[in-house]
Amino acid sequence: MIARADAGKAPARLLTKGRASGWYAPRLPSVPHATRSVPAILCILATFAIAALVGVTTVDWATSGRPPLGALSIGPWVTWPALGGRDVDPYARAITVRSGALPLGTGEGIEFLASRDDAGQPLHVSCNYTVSGSMPAARAWTLTVYDPSGGTQGERAGLTSAEVLRRPDGAVDITLSRRALPGNWLPLPPSGRFILALRLYDSPQSADPAAIEPATMPRIVRGDCS
């Protein structure tokens, strides 16, 4: 009678009768220590893998692009005065080493970059631009067009102060376009955005770029867009 009454209530595992406490489940076999430690080892390995991935991703992000600290903006032009000096921060130094670029030393000159026009719009090859006005005091200067990856377009990637045509007042007008134009013309990349680099060599402004007046920097004005 007892076996029939308990048939519908007992679990699938066979029950065994104890001495004084009635029915109880049988004791499960012990699991070896080595077998129990496998999940912990896997968790440790997974933690190290995630930490390594996060570390590599963080280093890649921190050493790509432009230095996050020490930027000085004058209109659309941006420079990092300490990039070529001894007091450069480790992030900027790592970015410079990774890019392979050789920044100008403090006594050599200074470099300005522009990725936007005077209106704050990104520079894009679908539009024509005019870089016009005066240049800060320097023994020589160059203006170069780069694509976002740092590449240039053929042999005519830039103009120098020695070859540029000037207005009677000494100012310059440089046209940026995908099609050839008369006068001071620089070709743009086939597609996408681009960057302008203005380098001033042997310039007294390199000692104190913050003293540069915005009126002495050339303007970047957007023209027709297609």
Accessible surface in RSA format (square Angstrom, percent):
REM  Atomic radii and reference values for relative SASA: ProtOr
REM  Chains: A
REM  Algorithm: Lee & Richards
REM  Probe-radius: 1.40
REM  Slices: 20
REM RES _ NUM      All-atoms   Total-Side   Main-Chain    Non-polar    All polar
REM                ABS   REL    ABS   REL    ABS   REL    ABS   REL    ABS   REL
RES MET A   1   165.40  85.7 134.20  88.8  31.20  74.3 122.03 103.7  43.37  57.5
RES ILE A   2   118.80  67.6 114.58  85.4   4.23  10.2 117.51  84.6   1.30   3.5
RES ALA A   3    82.15  75.5  64.36  99.3  17.79  40.5  73.19 103.1   8.96  23.7
RES ARG A   4   168.03  70.6 149.77  76.3  18.27  43.5  77.51 105.9  90.53  54.9
RES ALA A   5    68.61  63.1  46.71  72.1  21.90  49.8  58.88  82.9   9.73  25.8
RES ASP A   6    53.03  37.1  52.62  52.4   0.40   1.0  19.77  46.5  33.26  33.2
RES ALA A   7    76.96  70.8  46.33  71.5  30.63  69.7  55.72  78.5  21.24  56.3
RES GLY A   8    78.06  96.3   0.00   N/A  78.06  96.3  41.34 113.4  36.72  82.2
RES LYS A   9   177.32  86.5 145.70  89.4  31.62  75.3  95.04  85.5  82.28  87.6
RES ALA A  10    42.41  39.0  21.18  32.7  21.23  48.3  25.31  35.6  17.10  45.3
RES PRO A  11    82.52  60.1  62.12  56.6  20.41  74.2  74.21  61.3   8.31  51.6
RES ALA A  12   119.15 109.6  69.71 107.6  49.44 112.5  83.17 117.1  35.98  95.3
RES ARG A  13   128.75  54.1 116.11  59.2  12.64  30.1  34.13  46.7  94.61  57.3
RES LEU A  14   150.01  83.5 139.48  99.8  10.53  26.5 144.68 101.6   5.33  14.4
RES LEU A  15    48.77  27.2  36.22  25.9  12.56  31.6  36.22  25.4  12.56  33.8
RES THR A  16    63.40  45.1  60.40  61.2   3.00   7.1  48.45  65.1  14.95  22.6
RES LYS A  17   145.68  71.1 124.33  76.3  21.35  50.8  67.01  60.3  78.67  83.8
RES GLY A  18    13.50  16.6   0.00   N/A  13.50  16.6   8.03  22.0   5.47  12.2
RES ARG A  19   248.70 104.4 203.91 103.9  44.79 106.6  85.37 116.7 163.33  99.0
RES ALA A  20   105.69  97.2  64.61  99.7  41.08  93.4  72.49 102.1  33.20  87.9
RES SER A  21    95.92  81.1  61.74  82.4  34.18  78.7  56.98 121.3  38.95  54.6
RES GLY A  22    28.43  35.1   0.00   N/A  28.43  35.1  25.59  70.2   2.84   6.4
RES TRP A  23   138.31  55.5 112.95  54.7  25.36  59.5  97.40  51.9  40.91  66.4
RES TYR A  24   103.51  48.3  95.22  54.2   8.30  21.6  69.35  52.1  34.16  42.1
RES ALA A  25    59.01  54.3  42.23  65.2  16.78  38.2  42.23  59.5  16.78  44.4
RES PRO A  26    49.27  35.9  40.90  37.3   8.38  30.4  43.70  36.1   5.58  34.7
RES ARG A  27   229.17  96.2 195.73  99.8  33.43  79.6  80.30 109.7 148.87  90.2
RES LEU A  28   124.19  69.2 109.60  78.4  14.60  36.7 109.77  77.1  14.43  38.8
RES PRO A  29   116.44  84.9  96.35  87.8  20.08  73.0 108.42  89.5   8.01  49.8
RES SER A  30   110.57  93.4  79.80 106.5  30.77  70.9  53.22 113.3  57.35  80.3
RES VAL A  31    74.35  48.9  66.51  60.2   7.84  18.9  67.53  58.7   6.82  18.5
RES PRO A  32    88.99  64.9  76.24  69.5  12.75  46.3  88.71  73.2   0.29   1.8
RES HIS A  33   136.25  74.5 128.57  89.4   7.68  19.6  96.51  99.5  39.74  46.2
RES ALA A  34    73.68  67.7  65.14 100.5   8.54  19.4  68.45  96.4   5.22  13.8
RES THR A  35    78.79  56.0  70.75  71.7   8.04  19.2  53.03  71.2  25.76  38.9
RES ARG A  36   138.08  58.0 115.46  58.9  22.63  53.9  58.74  80.3  79.35  48.1
RES SER A  37    35.74  30.2  30.64  40.9   5.11  11.8  26.40  56.2   9.34  13.1
RES VAL A  38    75.98  50.0  75.78  68.6   0.20   0.5  75.98  66.0   0.00   0.0
RES PRO A  39    78.34  57.1  75.30  68.6   3.04  11.1  78.10  64.5   0.24   1.5
RES ALA A  40    55.64  51.2  47.18  72.8   8.47  19.3  53.98  76.0   1.67   4.4
RES ILE A  41    92.61  52.7  92.40  68.8   0.22   0.5  92.61  66.7   0.00   0.0
RES LEU A  42   107.21  59.7 103.70  74.2   3.51   8.8 103.97  73.0   3.24   8.7
RES CYS A  43    81.79  61.9  76.23  85.0   5.56  13.1  27.50  69.7  54.29  58.5
RES ILE A  44    96.37  54.8  94.18  70.2   2.18   5.3  96.34  69.4   0.03   0.1
RES LEU A  45   107.08  59.6 102.04  73.0   5.04  12.7 102.85  72.2   4.23  11.4
RES ALA A  46    51.23  47.1  43.01  66.4   8.22  18.7  50.63  71.3   0.60   1.6
RES THR A  47    88.40  62.9  85.56  86.7   2.85   6.8  63.37  85.1  25.04  37.9
RES PHE A  48   139.07  69.6 135.09  83.7   3.98  10.4 135.63  82.2   3.44   9.9
RES ALA A  49    63.43  58.3  48.91  75.5  14.52  33.0  57.90  81.5   5.53  14.6
RES ILE A  50   109.74  62.4 108.72  81.0   1.02   2.5 109.71  79.0   0.03   0.1
RES ALA A  51    60.65  55.8  45.29  69.9  15.36  34.9  52.44  73.9   8.21  21.7
RES ALA A  52    60.16  55.3  47.13  72.7  13.03  29.6  59.00  83.1   1.16   3.1
RES LEU A  53   122.57  68.3 118.18  84.5   4.39  11.0 122.07  85.7   0.51   1.4
RES VAL A  54    87.65  57.7  85.23  77.2   2.41   5.8  87.64  76.1   0.01   0.0
RES GLY A  55    32.04  39.5   0.00   N/A  32.04  39.5  31.89  87.5   0.15   0.3
RES VAL A  56   104.59  68.8 100.10  90.6   4.49  10.8 102.95  89.5   1.64   4.4
RES THR A  57    80.06  56.9  76.63  77.7   3.44   8.2  66.62  89.5  13.44  20.3
RES THR A  58    72.53  51.6  68.53  69.5   4.00   9.5  57.59  77.4  14.93  22.6
RES VAL A  59    93.73  61.7  91.95  83.2   1.78   4.3  93.73  81.4   0.00   0.0
RES ASP A  60    68.77  48.2  65.92  65.6   2.85   6.7  17.38  40.9  51.39  51.3
RES TRP A  61   192.09  77.1 183.46  88.8   8.62  20.3 155.60  83.0  36.49  59.2
RES ALA A  62    18.66  17.2  12.11  18.7   6.55  14.9  16.58  23.3   2.08   5.5
RES THR A  63    19.28  13.7  17.79  18.0   1.49   3.6  14.36  19.3   4.92   7.4
RES SER A  64    50.96  43.1  37.40  49.9  13.56  31.2  26.65  56.8  24.31  34.1
RES GLY A  65    59.24  73.1   0.00   N/A  59.24  73.1  38.98 107.0  20.26  45.4
RES ARG A  66   130.70  54.9 114.43  58.3  16.27  38.7  38.27  52.3  92.44  56.0
RES PRO A  67    10.84   7.9   5.19   4.7   5.64  20.5   5.19   4.3   5.64  35.1
RES PRO A  68    89.60  65.3  52.89  48.2  36.70 133.4  63.83  52.7  25.77 160.2
RES LEU A  69   105.85  59.0 100.53  71.9   5.33  13.4 102.99  72.3   2.86   7.7
RES GLY A  70    56.23  69.3   0.00   N/A  56.23  69.3  39.60 108.7  16.63  37.2
RES ALA A  71    60.13  55.3  27.20  42.0  32.93  74.9  27.20  38.3  32.93  87.2
RES LEU A  72    45.41  25.3  44.25  31.7   1.16   2.9  45.41  31.9   0.00   0.0
RES SER A  73    75.95  64.2  50.27  67.1  25.68  59.2  29.76  63.4  46.19  64.7
RES ILE A  74    12.49   7.1   8.52   6.3   3.97   9.6  11.91   8.6   0.58   1.6
RES GLY A  75    61.98  76.4   0.00   N/A  61.98  76.4  35.49  97.4  26.49  59.3
RES PRO A  76    26.56  19.4  10.67   9.7  15.90  57.8  21.69  17.9   4.87  30.3
RES TRP A  77     0.45   0.2   0.45   0.2   0.00   0.0   0.45   0.2   0.00   0.0
RES VAL A  78    39.45  26.0  39.37  35.6   0.09   0.2  39.37  34.2   0.09   0.2
RES THR A  79     1.52   1.1   1.52   1.5   0.00   0.0   0.00   0.0   1.52   2.3
RES TRP A  80    36.97  14.8  27.59  13.4   9.38  22.0  27.80  14.8   9.17  14.9
RES PRO A  81    51.45  37.5  32.88  30.0  18.57  67.5  35.36  29.2  16.09 100.0
RES ALA A  82    50.47  46.4  43.01  66.4   7.46  17.0  49.66  69.9   0.81   2.2
RES LEU A  83    42.12  23.5  33.10  23.7   9.02  22.7  34.04  23.9   8.08  21.8
RES GLY A  84    26.74  33.0   0.00   N/A  26.74  33.0   6.05  16.6  20.69  46.3
RES GLY A  85    24.56  30.3   0.00   N/A  24.56  30.3  15.74  43.2   8.81  19.7
RES ARG A  86   231.39  97.2 203.84 103.9  27.55  65.6  81.01 110.7 150.38  91.1
RES ASP A  87   133.61  93.6 107.12 106.6  26.49  62.6  36.82  86.6  96.80  96.5
RES VAL A  88    18.31  12.0   6.92   6.3  11.39  27.4   7.46   6.5  10.84  29.4
RES ASP A  89    38.91  27.3  32.19  32.0   6.73  15.9  26.87  63.2  12.04  12.0
RES PRO A  90   100.64  73.3  93.21  85.0   7.43  27.0  96.39  79.6   4.25  26.4
RES TYR A  91   114.32  53.4 113.11  64.4   1.22   3.2  65.93  49.5  48.39  59.7
RES ALA A  92     3.07   2.8   3.07   4.7   0.00   0.0   3.07   4.3   0.00   0.0
RES ARG A  93   123.66  51.9 121.99  62.2   1.68   4.0  50.95  69.6  72.71  44.1
RES ALA A  94    38.72  35.6  28.94  44.7   9.78  22.2  35.73  50.3   2.98   7.9
RES ILE A  95    10.06   5.7   9.73   7.2   0.33   0.8   9.73   7.0   0.33   0.9
RES THR A  96    23.29  16.6  20.19  20.5   3.10   7.4  19.99  26.9   3.30   5.0
RES VAL A  97   115.09  75.7  95.46  86.4  19.64  47.3 102.05  88.7  13.04  35.4
RES ARG A  98   129.11  54.2  96.11  49.0  33.01  78.6  47.96  65.5  81.16  49.2
RES SER A  99    77.92  65.8  37.19  49.6  40.74  93.8  44.54  94.8  33.39  46.8
RES GLY A 100    65.42  80.7   0.00   N/A  65.42  80.7  33.82  92.8  31.60  70.8
RES ALA A 101    65.21  60.0  48.59  75.0  16.61  37.8  59.13  83.3   6.08  16.1
RES LEU A 102   167.50  93.3 142.04 101.6  25.46  64.0 142.34 100.0  25.15  67.7
RES PRO A 103    39.33  28.7  20.91  19.1  18.42  67.0  31.15  25.7   8.18  50.8
RES LEU A 104    38.34  21.4  26.86  19.2  11.48  28.9  27.06  19.0  11.28  30.4
RES GLY A 105    17.89  22.1   0.00   N/A  17.89  22.1  17.39  47.7   0.50   1.1
RES THR A 106    71.37  50.8  61.18  62.0  10.19  24.3  58.48  78.5  12.89  19.5
RES GLY A 107    73.98  91.2   0.00   N/A  73.98  91.2  41.18 113.0  32.80  73.4
RES GLU A 108   102.36  58.8  93.67  70.9   8.70  20.7  41.61  80.5  60.75  49.6
RES GLY A 109     4.41   5.4   0.00   N/A   4.41   5.4   0.01   0.0   4.41   9.9
RES ILE A 110    10.33   5.9   7.61   5.7   2.72   6.5  10.33   7.4   0.00   0.0
RES GLU A 111    51.23  29.4  43.29  32.7   7.94  18.9  10.96  21.2  40.27  32.9
RES PHE A 112     0.00   0.0   0.00   0.0   0.00   0.0   0.00   0.0   0.00   0.0
RES LEU A 113    17.17   9.6  16.38  11.7   0.79   2.0  16.51  11.6   0.66   1.8
RES ALA A 114     0.81   0.7   0.00   0.0   0.81   1.8   0.81   1.1   0.00   0.0
RES SER A 115    60.65  51.3  54.14  72.3   6.51  15.0  26.27  55.9  34.38  48.2
RES ARG A 116   111.39  46.8 110.94  56.6   0.46   1.1  31.96  43.7  79.43  48.1
RES ASP A 117     3.74   2.6   1.79   1.8   1.96   4.6   0.97   2.3   2.78   2.8
RES ASP A 118    62.48  43.8  29.52  29.4  32.96  77.9  16.96  39.9  45.52  45.4
RES ALA A 119    84.11  77.3  47.69  73.6  36.42  82.8  60.38  85.0  23.73  62.9
RES GLY A 120    35.64  43.9   0.00   N/A  35.64  43.9  26.67  73.2   8.97  20.1
RES GLN A 121    81.14  45.4  81.09  59.3   0.05   0.1   7.18  15.3  73.96  56.1
RES PRO A 122    36.12  26.3  31.21  28.4   4.92  17.9  31.21  25.8   4.92  30.6
RES LEU A 123     0.20   0.1   0.00   0.0   0.20   0.5   0.00   0.0   0.20   0.5
RES HIS A 124    68.58  37.5  68.58  47.7   0.00   0.0  48.89  50.4  19.69  22.9
RES VAL A 125     4.90   3.2   2.65   2.4   2.25   5.4   2.65   2.3   2.25   6.1
RES SER A 126    33.07  27.9  29.51  39.4   3.56   8.2  17.06  36.3  16.01  22.4
RES CYS A 127     7.59   5.7   7.09   7.9   0.51   1.2   0.40   1.0   7.20   7.8
RES ASN A 128    40.03  27.6  39.95  38.6   0.08   0.2   9.35  22.5  30.69  29.7
RES TYR A 129     2.24   1.0   0.73   0.4   1.50   3.9   1.21   0.9   1.02   1.3
RES THR A 130    49.39  35.1  49.33  50.0   0.05   0.1  23.33  31.3  26.06  39.4
RES VAL A 131     0.00   0.0   0.00   0.0   0.00   0.0   0.00   0.0   0.00   0.0
RES SER A 132    21.07  17.8  20.90  27.9   0.18   0.4   4.81  10.2  16.26  22.8
RES GLY A 133    19.98  24.6   0.00   N/A  19.98  24.6  19.78  54.3   0.20   0.4
RES SER A 134    52.64  44.5  46.77  62.4   5.87  13.5  39.30  83.7  13.34  18.7
RES MET A 135    31.02  16.1   8.64   5.7  22.38  53.3   8.64   7.3  22.38  29.6
RES PRO A 136     6.18   4.5   0.20   0.2   5.98  21.7   2.51   2.1   3.67  22.8
RES ALA A 137    57.72  53.1  42.71  65.9  15.01  34.1  53.30  75.1   4.42  11.7
RES ALA A 138    33.04  30.4   0.19   0.3  32.85  74.7   3.60   5.1  29.44  78.0
RES ARG A 139   174.70  73.4 137.68  70.2  37.02  88.1  65.80  89.9 108.90  66.0
RES ALA A 140    29.53  27.2  28.73  44.3   0.81   1.8  29.53  41.6   0.00   0.0
RES TRP A 141    10.61   4.3  10.19   4.9   0.42   1.0   6.68   3.6   3.94   6.4
RES THR A 142    28.91  20.6  28.91  29.3   0.00   0.0  27.61  37.1   1.30   2.0
RES LEU A 143     0.00   0.0   0.00   0.0   0.00   0.0   0.00   0.0   0.00   0.0
RES THR A 144    16.09  11.4  16.09  16.3   0.00   0.0   7.44  10.0   8.65  13.1
RES VAL A 145     0.86   0.6   0.80   0.7   0.07   0.2   0.80   0.7   0.07   0.2
RES TYR A 146    44.92  21.0  44.14  25.1   0.78   2.0  27.28  20.5  17.64  21.7
RES ASP A 147    29.64  20.8  29.02  28.9   0.62   1.5   9.31  21.9  20.33  20.3
RES PRO A 148    91.19  66.5  63.77  58.1  27.42  99.7  64.38  53.2  26.81 166.6
RES SER A 149   107.30  90.7  62.76  83.8  44.54 102.6  58.17 123.9  49.13  68.8
RES GLY A 150    46.81  57.7   0.00   N/A  46.81  57.7  28.20  77.4  18.62  41.7
RES GLY A 151    28.52  35.2   0.00   N/A  28.52  35.2  27.60  75.7   0.92   2.1
RES THR A 152    63.98  45.5  40.64  41.2  23.35  55.6  14.48  19.5  49.50  74.8
RES GLN A 153    43.38  24.3  37.33  27.3   6.05  14.4  10.27  21.8  33.12  25.1
RES GLY A 154    66.86  82.5   0.00   N/A  66.86  82.5  43.72 120.0  23.14  51.8
RES GLU A 155   186.72 107.2 145.49 110.1  41.23  98.2  67.18 129.9 119.55  97.6
RES ARG A 156    99.16  41.6  93.00  47.4   6.17  14.7  40.67  55.6  58.49  35.4
RES ALA A 157    14.00  12.9  12.54  19.3   1.47   3.3  13.57  19.1   0.44   1.2
RES GLY A 158    25.67  31.7   0.00   N/A  25.67  31.7   8.65  23.7  17.03  38.1
RES LEU A 159     8.44   4.7   7.90   5.7   0.54   1.3   7.90   5.6   0.54   1.4
RES THR A 160    51.04  36.3  51.04  51.7   0.00   0.0  45.52  61.1   5.51   8.3
RES SER A 161    20.65  17.4  12.63  16.9   8.02  18.5   6.49  13.8  14.15  19.8
RES ALA A 162   103.19  94.9  59.81  92.3  43.38  98.7  70.63  99.5  32.57  86.3
RES GLU A 163    97.98  56.3  72.30  54.7  25.68  61.1  35.78  69.2  62.19  50.8
RES VAL A 164    13.07   8.6   0.00   0.0  13.07  31.5   0.15   0.1  12.92  35.1
RES LEU A 165   117.64  65.5 112.79  80.7   4.85  12.2 114.98  80.7   2.66   7.1
RES ARG A 166   119.29  50.1  83.15  42.4  36.14  86.1  38.75  53.0  80.55  48.8
RES ARG A 167    96.56  40.5  88.12  44.9   8.44  20.1  43.43  59.4  53.13  32.2
RES PRO A 168   151.14 110.2 105.87  96.5  45.27 164.6 119.53  98.7  31.61 196.4
RES ASP A 169   109.58  76.8  67.79  67.5  41.79  98.8  51.17 120.4  58.41  58.3
RES GLY A 170    35.46  43.7   0.00   N/A  35.46  43.7  26.19  71.9   9.27  20.8
RES ALA A 171     7.83   7.2   6.57  10.1   1.26   2.9   6.68   9.4   1.15   3.0
RES VAL A 172     0.81   0.5   0.79   0.7   0.03   0.1   0.81   0.7   0.00   0.0
RES ASP A 173    53.72  37.6  46.62  46.4   7.09  16.8  27.69  65.2  26.02  26.0
RES ILE A 174     0.00   0.0   0.00   0.0   0.00   0.0   0.00   0.0   0.00   0.0
RES THR A 175    33.14  23.6  33.14  33.6   0.00   0.0   9.62  12.9  23.52  35.6
RES LEU A 176     0.00   0.0   0.00   0.0   0.00   0.0   0.00   0.0   0.00   0.0
RES SER A 177     1.36   1.2   1.36   1.8   0.00   0.0   0.00   0.0   1.36   1.9
RES ARG A 178   119.35  50.1  91.30  46.5  28.05  66.8  30.68  41.9  88.67  53.7
RES ARG A 179   153.34  64.4 147.70  75.3   5.65  13.4  68.35  93.4  84.99  51.5
RES ALA A 180    75.36  69.3  51.84  80.0  23.53  53.5  52.10  73.4  23.26  61.6
RES LEU A 181    44.75  24.9  32.58  23.3  12.17  30.6  35.82  25.2   8.93  24.0
RES PRO A 182   125.75  91.6 101.27  92.3  24.48  89.0 113.52  93.7  12.23  76.0
RES GLY A 183    46.26  57.0   0.00   N/A  46.26  57.0  22.39  61.4  23.87  53.5
RES ASN A 184    14.84  10.2   9.46   9.1   5.38  12.9   1.03   2.5  13.81  13.3
RES TRP A 185    36.15  14.5  36.15  17.5   0.00   0.0  36.15  19.3   0.00   0.0
RES LEU A 186     0.01   0.0   0.01   0.0   0.00   0.0   0.01   0.0   0.00   0.0
RES PRO A 187    21.64  15.8  21.22  19.3   0.43   1.5  21.22  17.5   0.43   2.6
RES LEU A 188     9.52   5.3   0.00   0.0   9.52  23.9   0.00   0.0   9.52  25.6
RES PRO A 189     2.27   1.7   2.27   2.1   0.00   0.0   2.27   1.9   0.00   0.0
RES PRO A 190   100.95  73.6  82.89  75.6  18.06  65.7  91.90  75.9   9.05  56.2
RES SER A 191    84.11  71.1  72.59  96.9  11.52  26.5  39.24  83.6  44.87  62.9
RES GLY A 192    29.72  36.7   0.00   N/A  29.72  36.7  26.94  73.9   2.78   6.2
RES ARG A 193   133.09  55.9 130.52  66.5   2.57   6.1  35.43  48.4  97.66  59.2
RES PHE A 194     1.49   0.7   0.00   0.0   1.49   3.9   0.00   0.0   1.49   4.3
RES ILE A 195    33.51  19.1  33.51  25.0   0.00   0.0  33.51  24.1   0.00   0.0
RES LEU A 196     0.00   0.0   0.00   0.0   0.00   0.0   0.00   0.0   0.00   0.0
RES ALA A 197     0.13   0.1   0.13   0.2   0.00   0.0   0.13   0.2   0.00   0.0
RES LEU A 198     0.00   0.0   0.00   0.0   0.00   0.0   0.00   0.0   0.00   0.0
RES ARG A 199    50.87  21.4  50.87  25.9   0.00   0.0   5.81   7.9  45.06  27.3
RES LEU A 200     0.00   0.0   0.00   0.0   0.00   0.0   0.00   0.0   0.00   0.0
RES TYR A 201    64.25  30.0  64.25  36.6   0.00   0.0  42.10  31.6  22.15  27.3
RES ASP A 202    78.17  54.8  69.75  69.4   8.42  19.9  11.46  27.0  66.72  66.5
RES SER A 203     6.95   5.9   0.00   0.0   6.95  16.0   1.10   2.3   5.85   8.2
RES PRO A 204    95.06  69.3  70.24  64.0  24.82  90.2  83.51  68.9  11.56  71.8
RES GLN A 205    43.43  24.3  42.18  30.8   1.25   3.0   1.48   3.2  41.95  31.8
RES SER A 206    15.98  13.5   7.72  10.3   8.26  19.0   0.92   2.0  15.06  21.1
RES ALA A 207    86.23  79.3  55.26  85.3  30.97  70.5  56.68  79.8  29.55  78.3
RES ASP A 208    77.75  54.5  76.12  75.8   1.63   3.9  28.69  67.5  49.05  48.9
RES PRO A 209     9.35   6.8   9.35   8.5   0.00   0.0   9.35   7.7   0.00   0.0
RES ALA A 210    75.11  69.1  47.00  72.5  28.11  63.9  48.98  69.0  26.12  69.2
RES ALA A 211    61.82  56.8  36.95  57.0  24.87  56.6  47.92  67.5  13.90  36.8
RES ILE A 212     9.77   5.6   0.32   0.2   9.45  22.8   2.39   1.7   7.38  20.0
RES GLU A 213   110.29  63.3 108.10  81.8   2.19   5.2  38.54  74.5  71.75  58.6
RES PRO A 214    90.45  65.9  80.55  73.4   9.90  36.0  80.96  66.8   9.48  58.9
RES ALA A 215    92.92  85.4  61.38  94.7  31.54  71.8  74.03 104.3  18.89  50.0
RES THR A 216    49.98  35.5  49.87  50.6   0.10   0.3  48.42  65.0   1.56   2.4
RES MET A 217     9.75   5.0   3.82   2.5   5.93  14.1   3.82   3.2   5.93   7.9
RES PRO A 218     2.20   1.6   0.00   0.0   2.20   8.0   0.06   0.0   2.15  13.3
RES ARG A 219   137.17  57.6 137.04  69.9   0.13   0.3  47.30  64.6  89.87  54.5
RES ILE A 220     0.22   0.1   0.00   0.0   0.22   0.5   0.00   0.0   0.22   0.6
RES VAL A 221    60.89  40.1  57.56  52.1   3.33   8.0  59.86  52.0   1.03   2.8
RES ARG A 222   112.93  47.4  90.46  46.1  22.47  53.5   6.53   8.9 106.40  64.5
RES GLY A 223    42.51  52.4   0.00   N/A  42.51  52.4  30.28  83.1  12.23  27.4
RES ASP A 224   119.74  83.9 109.71 109.2  10.03  23.7  31.04  73.0  88.70  88.5
RES CYS A 225    69.87  52.9  34.21  38.2  35.66  83.8  27.46  69.6  42.41  45.7
RES SER A 226   115.22  97.4  57.42  76.6  57.81 133.2  87.12 185.5  28.10  39.4
END  Absolute sums over single chains surface
CHAIN  1 A    14674.3      11407.5       3266.7       9307.1       5367.2
END  Absolute sums over all chains
TOTAL         14674.3      11407.5       3266.7       9307.1       5367.2
